[in-house]
């Protein structure tokens, strides 16, 4: 029997590539980038449209870009630290599982038997499967981590790449609401164009979710736009209240 190339199998059969590998970071960073940057613009507009005009496009861009890159760095480093922490936890617990397999194999085998029963095998089959599995500590550790501790496998995860992707997604998507202010005077129409740019960026992020997951397109776009719109509306309302 020919050995399966798992990397090729995941790509061709399951449509899993680099985008899907980093989908969480792209969506998380992209959505937060759009909302965070648009909050600056919406805050000025909410405070009063003529107030935004008096401040000028340069000030809007200074506040927007400073906020964009500061938050992008914060998000990227936050993703790095959270992923590193989760990875450390996984590796520590996996090491503990191996120690338990070595020091108390009978107890660990009884846990395997219970896992098999909970997943539909009868008593005899559970005993037999657990006995066979004990011959492969690596496989037993995988099962224990997934079913007993319910921890996702973090061995192949790169905290640095996760943080970098989050940073890049934040900057790329978060730049959209500022583009009109690079090109035009800060009038009411410019704000409306910024709203359109932010909306388009959210739709684009939703389409990326749909392309990656093949879930219903209405759900992917609708959820993304709804979450971003609620956050943007809050920023606008707060700006109006403060004014």
Secondary structure, DSSP 8 states (H G I E B T S, - for coil): -----HHHHHHHTS---HHHHTHHHHHHHHHHHHHHHHHHHHHHHHH-HHHHHHH-HHHHHHHHHHHHHHHHHHHHHHHHHHHHHHHHHHHHHHHHHHHHHHH-HHHHHHHHHHHHHHTT--HHHHHHHHHHHTT-HHHHHHHIIIIIS-----TT--HHHHHHHHHHHHHHHHTGGGHHHHHS-SSHHHHHHHHHHHHHHHHHHHHHHHHHH---HHHHHHHHHHHHHHHHHHHHHHHHHH-
